[in-house]
Amino acid sequence: MADKEGVILTKKGFQLIAKLSANAGDLQFLSVKVGTGILPEGTDILTMTDIVSYKMDGIIADCGYNPNGEDGYVVMQLDNAEVESGFVMTEIGLYATDPDLGEILYAYVDMSDDPNYIMPAAYVSAAESDNVPTGPIRHKLVQMKLNVIVGGAKSITAVINPAAQITREVFDREINKIVAPDWDDSGEVEGITSFTDFLESFVKGTNIYQLFSNLKAGLKFVLHAGQIVNNCVTDNAGLPLAAAQGKALQDQITGLYSEIEGLNNSLLALDTRVTNAITGGSLAAPYSYNVLNYPYSEGGVDGQGYPPTISGSSANSVNVFGAVGSGIYQTYYRLWNQSFKVIGKPTVSWNTGGNRDITTKTLQVLDASTGAILLHTTGASLDLSSLQGKTVKFKQIFTLGWSSVTLTFNSLLLVNK
């Protein structure tokens, strides 16, 4: 919405301001009219009582004071919904109520140097609609903010047309009433002198501002934290214990029970490990790792010496495609990047399958630093007790006699019981 300058008061407008300033009256704007007239040479706008050539009425959408407080404004809207023939708008007249004369031309805007074309509305008829809603298909809404002198009028009001579209300023103003409501925050409300009065004031249909006032007045009768004992050193049996302090005490009791239970479990585990060590087992704490859950790298070579096509790779499966032939195989490997320190006498067990027969499958235990093979097996498990203290990685290698194989990794567990 562009501010329009050149809003000039008429003589009757100035006279109205003088009347209202003397009597502390209210300035009321009645209407806005637009026209296509051009001011004749030498016309004094002060003496005008009407626009030159009336075309149609505008709509007053809002009015008020500008932030500088020195003048006011009127927001005018013009809708072309009823315009059958387009026209060039060259003038605007703002009309107000004079207590003695009735409706007067308060101010005039000469737009002849910067006219505005108001196009006609185009409509879809019912016969032409073809499931297209009837009504205007070329719509224009002109909106202008007219800054006007209002003098010492007590207030500014206007006859707001109900057909007007809400302006952004009005929208923001109304939203601000919700975001920052202006309510009586004195804490004193007639009729609220007890907690019972406070509760009885909470009824549906209460104005939101009154609700806030009632709330502040009633909270004086609600027990608050400052009235509650929040420590464990008083011997006054008549004072209530704070819920937070009570919870802190209960949490400490619960924590003690948890620590005692944890200590018992630790002692039982230690007893089990000592017994295990006495009978030839490991004194190390039990642990279990599912190696499949850790990051890995993979690769291989097909029967022609090229890397196979690997797709759909995940922790639990992979698709491998490559060239094979009679007595010619492709291989696939998966190396888990995580290093594990061998503590105690653990075992590693694994279970892997596929949608085709796997020619060979091998599990290798590698030195984490050098990559050297420390142990390997084609069986389902492997004892790692001989690797006590070493840091290792795990690698699986498959020899495949089919060009397309889906491998499934069901488990790879490192366990020290």
C-alpha positions as CSV (number, residue, x, y, z in Angstrom):
1,M,0.0,0.0,0.0
2,A,1.7,3.2,-1.2
3,D,1.3,6.5,0.7
4,K,-0.3,9.1,-1.5
5,E,0.7,12.7,-1.0
6,G,-1.2,15.7,-2.3
7,V,-4.2,15.3,-0.1
8,I,-5.5,18.9,0.2
9,L,-8.1,20.0,2.7
10,T,-11.0,22.1,1.5
11,K,-12.1,25.3,3.2
12,K,-15.0,23.4,4.8
13,G,-12.5,20.8,6.0
14,F,-10.5,23.5,7.8
15,Q,-13.7,25.0,9.2
16,L,-14.7,21.5,10.5
17,I,-11.3,21.1,12.2
18,A,-11.7,24.5,13.9
19,K,-15.2,23.5,15.2
20,L,-14.0,20.1,16.5
21,S,-10.9,21.6,18.1
22,A,-12.9,24.2,20.0
23,N,-15.5,21.6,21.2
24,A,-13.2,18.6,21.6
25,G,-15.4,16.8,19.1
26,D,-14.9,13.6,17.1
27,L,-13.9,13.7,13.5
28,Q,-15.9,11.1,11.5
29,F,-15.2,10.2,7.9
30,L,-18.3,9.1,5.9
31,S,-17.2,8.1,2.5
32,V,-14.7,8.2,-0.3
33,K,-15.6,8.9,-3.9
34,V,-13.5,8.6,-7.1
35,G,-13.9,10.4,-10.4
36,T,-12.5,11.0,-13.8
37,G,-12.6,14.8,-13.8
38,I,-9.7,17.2,-14.5
39,L,-9.6,20.4,-12.5
40,P,-10.3,23.4,-14.7
41,E,-7.4,25.9,-15.0
42,G,-7.2,28.1,-12.0
43,T,-9.5,26.0,-9.7
44,D,-8.9,26.6,-6.0
45,I,-9.3,23.3,-4.2
46,L,-10.1,25.2,-1.0
47,T,-13.4,26.3,-2.5
48,M,-14.5,22.8,-3.8
49,T,-17.5,21.1,-2.4
50,D,-17.5,18.0,-4.6
51,I,-15.3,16.1,-7.0
52,V,-15.4,17.2,-10.6
53,S,-16.8,14.1,-12.3
54,Y,-18.1,11.3,-10.1
55,K,-17.5,7.8,-11.3
56,M,-18.0,5.5,-8.3
57,D,-17.8,5.1,-4.5
58,G,-14.6,3.8,-2.9
59,I,-14.6,1.8,0.4
60,I,-13.1,3.0,3.7
61,A,-11.2,0.1,5.2
62,D,-9.4,1.7,8.1
63,C,-8.5,5.0,9.7
64,G,-6.4,6.3,12.6
65,Y,-3.4,8.4,13.6
66,N,0.0,8.1,12.0
67,P,3.0,7.2,14.3
68,N,4.2,10.9,14.3
69,G,0.9,11.8,16.0
70,E,0.6,15.0,13.9
71,D,-1.8,13.8,11.3
72,G,-4.2,11.0,10.5
73,Y,-4.9,8.6,7.7
74,V,-7.7,6.9,5.9
75,V,-7.2,3.7,3.9
76,M,-9.3,3.7,0.8
77,Q,-10.0,0.6,-1.3
78,L,-11.6,0.4,-4.8
79,D,-12.9,-2.9,-6.1
80,N,-13.6,-3.3,-9.9
81,A,-16.1,-6.1,-9.3
82,E,-19.0,-3.8,-10.4
83,V,-17.0,-2.0,-13.1
84,E,-18.4,-2.8,-16.6
85,S,-16.3,-0.3,-18.5
86,G,-12.8,0.6,-17.6
87,F,-11.9,4.2,-16.6
88,V,-9.0,6.4,-15.7
89,M,-9.2,7.5,-12.0
90,T,-7.9,11.1,-11.8
91,E,-9.4,12.4,-8.6
92,I,-10.5,11.3,-5.1
93,G,-12.8,13.0,-2.6
94,L,-12.8,12.3,1.1
95,Y,-16.1,13.2,2.8
96,A,-16.7,13.8,6.5
97,T,-19.6,14.8,8.8
98,D,-20.0,18.4,9.8
99,P,-22.2,18.8,12.9
100,D,-24.0,21.8,11.2
101,L,-23.8,21.1,7.5
102,G,-23.9,17.3,7.3
103,E,-21.7,15.6,4.7
104,I,-19.0,17.8,3.3
105,L,-16.0,17.4,1.0
106,Y,-13.2,17.3,3.6
107,A,-10.2,16.8,1.4
108,Y,-9.4,16.3,-2.3
109,V,-6.7,14.4,-4.2
110,D,-5.7,15.5,-7.7
111,M,-4.3,12.4,-9.5
112,S,-4.2,13.9,-13.0
113,D,-0.4,13.8,-13.1
114,D,-0.4,10.2,-12.0
115,P,-3.7,8.6,-12.9
116,N,-4.7,5.0,-12.2
117,Y,-6.5,2.9,-14.8
118,I,-9.4,0.8,-13.3
119,M,-10.0,-2.1,-15.6
120,P,-13.4,-3.7,-15.9
121,A,-14.1,-7.1,-14.3
122,A,-14.4,-10.0,-16.8
123,Y,-16.8,-12.7,-15.9
124,V,-17.4,-16.3,-16.8
125,S,-21.1,-16.9,-17.5
126,A,-22.9,-20.0,-16.4
127,A,-23.3,-21.1,-20.0
128,E,-19.5,-20.8,-20.7
129,S,-18.4,-22.1,-17.3
130,D,-17.8,-25.8,-18.3
131,N,-17.3,-26.7,-14.6
132,V,-15.4,-23.4,-14.1
133,P,-17.0,-21.3,-11.2
134,T,-18.9,-18.3,-12.4
135,G,-17.8,-14.9,-11.3
136,P,-15.0,-12.4,-12.0
137,I,-11.9,-13.8,-13.6
138,R,-10.1,-10.4,-13.9
139,H,-10.2,-8.8,-10.5
140,K,-8.4,-5.6,-9.3
141,L,-8.4,-4.1,-5.9
142,V,-6.8,-0.6,-5.5
143,Q,-5.7,0.4,-2.0
144,M,-4.4,3.8,-1.0
145,K,-3.5,5.4,2.3
146,L,-4.6,9.0,2.4
147,N,-2.6,11.1,4.9
148,V,-4.8,13.9,6.1
149,I,-4.6,16.8,8.6
150,V,-6.9,16.2,11.5
151,G,-6.0,19.1,13.8
152,G,-7.2,19.0,17.4
153,A,-10.1,16.6,17.0
154,K,-10.7,14.5,20.0
155,S,-10.6,11.3,18.0
156,I,-10.9,10.0,14.4
157,T,-13.6,7.6,13.4
158,A,-14.9,6.4,10.0
159,V,-17.8,4.4,8.6
160,I,-15.9,1.2,7.7
161,N,-17.5,-0.6,4.8
162,P,-18.2,-4.3,5.8
163,A,-17.1,-5.2,2.2
164,A,-13.6,-3.9,2.8
165,Q,-10.7,-6.3,2.9
166,I,-8.7,-6.2,6.1
167,T,-5.4,-4.2,5.7
168,R,-2.1,-5.4,7.0
169,E,-2.0,-2.7,9.6
170,V,-5.4,-3.7,11.0
171,F,-4.4,-7.3,11.0
172,D,-1.2,-6.6,12.9
173,R,-3.0,-4.4,15.3
174,E,-5.6,-7.0,16.1
175,I,-2.9,-9.7,16.4
176,N,-1.0,-7.5,18.8
177,K,-4.0,-7.4,21.1
178,I,-3.6,-11.2,21.4
179,V,0.2,-11.3,21.6
180,A,0.5,-8.4,24.0
181,P,-3.0,-8.0,25.7
182,D,-3.7,-4.8,27.6
183,W,-5.3,-5.9,30.9
184,D,-5.6,-4.7,34.5
185,D,-2.6,-6.1,36.3
186,S,-3.1,-4.4,39.6
187,G,-4.0,-7.7,41.3
188,E,-7.2,-6.2,42.7
189,V,-10.6,-7.4,41.4
190,E,-13.9,-6.6,43.1
191,G,-15.5,-9.8,44.5
192,I,-12.3,-11.9,44.7
193,T,-11.4,-12.0,48.4
194,S,-10.8,-15.7,48.8
195,F,-9.6,-18.8,47.0
196,T,-13.3,-19.9,46.6
197,D,-14.1,-16.5,44.9
198,F,-11.1,-17.1,42.7
199,L,-12.4,-20.5,41.6
200,E,-15.9,-19.3,41.0
201,S,-14.6,-16.6,38.7
202,F,-13.4,-19.2,36.2
203,V,-16.5,-19.6,34.0
204,K,-16.8,-20.0,30.3
205,G,-17.5,-16.9,28.3
206,T,-15.2,-14.7,30.5
207,N,-13.4,-12.0,28.5
208,I,-9.7,-13.0,28.2
209,Y,-8.6,-9.7,29.6
210,Q,-10.9,-10.1,32.7
211,L,-9.6,-13.7,33.0
212,F,-6.0,-12.5,33.3
213,S,-7.0,-9.9,35.9
214,N,-9.0,-12.5,37.9
215,L,-6.0,-14.9,37.7
216,K,-3.6,-12.4,39.2
217,A,-6.0,-11.4,42.0
218,G,-6.8,-15.0,42.8
219,L,-3.2,-16.3,42.9
220,K,-2.7,-14.3,46.2
221,F,-4.9,-17.0,47.8
222,V,-2.8,-19.9,46.4
223,L,0.0,-21.5,48.4
224,H,3.3,-20.8,46.7
225,A,6.8,-22.0,47.0
226,G,7.9,-19.3,49.4
227,Q,5.6,-20.7,52.0
228,I,6.9,-24.2,51.8
229,V,9.9,-25.7,53.6
230,N,12.5,-26.7,51.1
231,N,15.1,-28.2,53.4
232,C,15.4,-31.0,55.9
233,V,16.6,-29.1,59.0
234,T,13.4,-27.6,60.5
235,D,11.8,-29.2,63.5
236,N,8.5,-27.4,62.9
237,A,6.0,-30.2,62.3
238,G,3.3,-27.8,61.1
239,L,5.2,-26.7,57.9
240,P,4.6,-28.7,54.7
241,L,7.5,-30.3,52.9
242,A,8.2,-29.1,49.4
243,A,7.4,-31.6,46.7
244,A,10.8,-31.0,45.2
245,Q,12.5,-31.7,48.5
246,G,10.4,-34.8,49.0
247,K,11.3,-36.1,45.5
248,A,15.0,-35.4,46.2
249,L,14.8,-37.5,49.4
250,Q,12.9,-40.3,47.5
251,D,15.5,-40.1,44.7
252,Q,18.3,-40.6,47.2
253,I,16.6,-43.6,48.7
254,T,15.9,-45.1,45.3
255,G,19.5,-44.4,44.3
256,L,20.8,-46.1,47.4
257,Y,18.7,-49.2,46.6
258,S,20.0,-49.1,43.1
259,E,23.6,-48.8,44.2
260,I,23.1,-51.7,46.7
261,E,21.6,-53.9,43.9
262,G,24.5,-52.9,41.6
263,L,27.0,-53.8,44.2
264,N,25.3,-57.2,44.8
265,N,25.4,-57.9,41.1
266,S,29.1,-56.9,40.8
267,L,29.9,-59.2,43.7
268,L,28.0,-62.1,42.1
269,A,29.8,-61.5,38.8
270,L,33.2,-61.3,40.5
271,D,32.4,-64.5,42.4
272,T,31.4,-66.2,39.1
273,R,34.7,-65.0,37.4
274,V,36.8,-66.1,40.3
275,T,35.2,-69.5,40.2
276,N,35.7,-69.6,36.5
277,A,39.4,-68.7,36.8
278,I,39.9,-71.4,39.5
279,T,38.4,-74.0,37.1
280,G,40.6,-72.9,34.2
281,G,38.5,-70.1,32.8
282,S,39.2,-66.4,32.5
283,L,39.1,-63.8,35.3
284,A,38.2,-61.1,32.7
285,A,34.7,-59.6,32.9
286,P,32.2,-61.2,30.5
287,Y,31.5,-59.3,27.3
288,S,29.7,-59.8,24.0
289,Y,30.0,-57.9,20.7
290,N,28.0,-58.4,17.5
291,V,30.6,-57.5,14.9
292,L,27.9,-57.1,12.2
293,N,26.9,-53.8,13.8
294,Y,30.2,-52.1,13.0
295,P,31.4,-50.4,9.8
296,Y,33.0,-52.5,7.1
297,S,34.7,-52.4,3.7
298,E,34.2,-55.0,1.0
299,G,35.4,-56.1,-2.4
300,G,36.5,-59.1,-4.5
301,V,37.4,-60.3,-8.0
302,D,35.4,-62.3,-10.6
303,G,36.5,-65.1,-12.8
304,Q,37.9,-62.7,-15.4
305,G,40.0,-60.8,-12.9
306,Y,37.6,-57.8,-12.6
307,P,35.9,-56.5,-9.5
308,P,32.4,-58.0,-9.2
309,T,29.3,-55.8,-9.2
310,I,28.3,-55.3,-5.5
311,S,24.8,-54.0,-4.8
312,G,22.3,-53.8,-1.9
313,S,25.0,-53.9,0.7
314,S,23.9,-53.8,4.3
315,A,25.0,-55.1,7.7
316,N,23.0,-58.3,7.0
317,S,23.1,-58.9,3.2
318,V,24.8,-58.2,-0.1
319,N,24.2,-59.0,-3.8
320,V,27.3,-60.1,-5.7
321,F,27.4,-60.4,-9.6
322,G,30.4,-61.4,-11.6
323,A,31.8,-63.7,-14.4
324,V,32.2,-67.4,-13.6
325,G,32.7,-70.6,-15.6
326,S,33.5,-74.2,-15.3
327,G,36.1,-74.4,-12.6
328,I,36.3,-70.6,-12.6
329,Y,35.0,-68.8,-9.5
330,Q,34.5,-65.3,-8.2
331,T,35.4,-64.2,-4.7
332,Y,33.9,-61.7,-2.3
333,Y,35.3,-60.4,1.0
334,R,34.0,-58.3,3.9
335,L,36.5,-56.7,6.4
336,W,35.1,-55.1,9.5
337,N,37.0,-51.9,10.4
338,Q,36.5,-52.1,14.1
339,S,39.4,-53.3,16.2
340,F,38.8,-55.5,19.3
341,K,41.3,-56.3,22.1
342,V,41.3,-59.9,23.1
343,I,40.7,-60.1,26.8
344,G,40.1,-63.3,28.7
345,K,39.4,-66.5,26.7
346,P,36.8,-65.4,24.2
347,T,35.4,-67.2,21.2
348,V,34.1,-65.9,17.9
349,S,31.2,-67.6,16.2
350,W,29.6,-66.8,12.8
351,N,26.7,-67.8,10.7
352,T,26.4,-66.8,7.0
353,G,24.3,-68.2,4.2
354,G,23.2,-67.4,0.6
355,N,20.5,-68.0,-2.0
356,R,23.0,-70.2,-3.9
357,D,25.5,-72.8,-2.7
358,I,28.7,-71.2,-1.4
359,T,31.8,-73.0,-2.6
360,T,34.0,-72.0,0.4
361,K,33.7,-69.5,3.2
362,T,36.5,-68.6,5.6
363,L,36.6,-66.5,8.7
364,Q,40.0,-64.8,9.3
365,V,41.3,-63.1,12.4
366,L,43.8,-60.4,11.5
367,D,46.3,-58.4,13.4
368,A,44.7,-54.9,13.6
369,S,48.0,-53.1,12.9
370,T,49.7,-55.2,10.2
371,G,46.7,-57.1,8.7
372,A,48.6,-60.4,9.1
373,I,46.4,-63.5,9.4
374,L,46.6,-64.7,13.0
375,L,43.9,-67.4,12.9
376,H,41.3,-68.7,10.4
377,T,38.6,-71.2,10.2
378,T,36.0,-72.6,7.9
379,G,34.0,-73.9,10.9
380,A,31.3,-72.2,12.9
381,S,33.4,-70.9,15.7
382,L,37.0,-70.2,16.7
383,D,38.8,-70.1,20.1
384,L,40.8,-66.8,20.5
385,S,42.4,-67.6,23.9
386,S,45.8,-67.9,22.2
387,L,45.5,-64.3,21.1
388,Q,45.3,-62.9,24.7
389,G,46.2,-59.2,24.8
390,K,46.3,-58.7,21.0
391,T,44.1,-56.3,19.0
392,V,42.3,-57.9,16.1
393,K,40.0,-57.4,13.2
394,F,37.7,-59.9,11.5
395,K,37.4,-60.7,7.7
396,Q,35.2,-63.1,5.9
397,I,36.1,-64.5,2.4
398,F,33.7,-66.4,0.1
399,T,34.4,-68.4,-3.1
400,L,31.3,-68.4,-5.3
401,G,30.5,-70.6,-8.3
402,W,27.5,-68.7,-9.4
403,S,27.5,-65.4,-11.3
404,S,24.8,-63.9,-9.1
405,V,24.6,-64.6,-5.4
406,T,22.9,-63.0,-2.4
407,L,24.8,-63.5,0.8
408,T,23.1,-63.2,4.2
409,F,25.1,-62.4,7.4
410,N,23.1,-63.8,10.3
411,S,25.7,-63.4,13.1
412,L,29.3,-62.7,14.0
413,L,29.7,-62.7,17.7
414,L,32.8,-62.1,19.9
415,V,31.9,-63.5,23.4
416,N,33.8,-63.9,26.6
417,K,31.7,-65.7,29.2
